[in-house]
Amino acid sequence: MAMTAPGKAGLPSRLPSKRMVYCGRRLVLMSRRNGGILDFSLPPNDPRLSEYLRFTKVLLGREFLPEKIVSVETINGKPALESEYGGALREFGFQRYHKGWELTRRY
């Protein structure tokens, strides 16, 4: 997995465009650049993967400055279209586009 080096107290650096998803105390997914880069620490067939991807719908549906599109271009250091996580993203609602996978806001 390609998670970044931890900062203070063993936690990754904090940036406004970074999201971290935990299962208990275990970091299972880190998103950078508002979802453009995803780093998973679980297999693509994990039964709870769609649960961990819910943060993307929060980005699209929040009241304050919602995103219009979440575009995933890199997954675990590889181009998103070459990633074994593509099927899980498609099942969650993402669609293929020329650079990767995107989830659009529903109006």
HUTABEL-V328794 format. One record per residue. RES is the residue in one small letter. SS is DSSP state (@ for helix, = for strand, . for the rest). Layout:
RES;SS + RES;SS
//
This chain:
m;. + a;. + m;. + t;. + a;. + p;. + g;. + k;@ + a;@ + g;@ + l;. + p;. + s;. + r;. + l;. + p;. + s;. + k;. + r;= + m;= + v;= + y;= + c;= + g;. + r;. + r;= + l;= + v;= + l;= + m;= + s;= + r;= + r;@ + n;@ + g;@ + g;. + i;= + l;= + d;= + f;= + s;. + l;. + p;. + p;. + n;. + d;. + p;. + r;. + l;@ + s;@ + e;@ + y;@ + l;. + r;. + f;@ + t;@ + k;@ + v;@ + l;@ + l;@ + g;@ + r;. + e;. + f;. + l;. + p;. + e;. + k;. + i;= + v;= + s;= + v;= + e;. + t;= + i;= + n;. + g;. + k;= + p;= + a;@ + l;@ + e;@ + s;. + e;. + y;. + g;@ + g;@ + a;@ + l;@ + r;@ + e;@ + f;@ + g;. + f;. + q;= + r;= + y;= + h;. + k;. + g;= + w;= + e;= + l;= + t;= + r;. + r;. + y;.
//
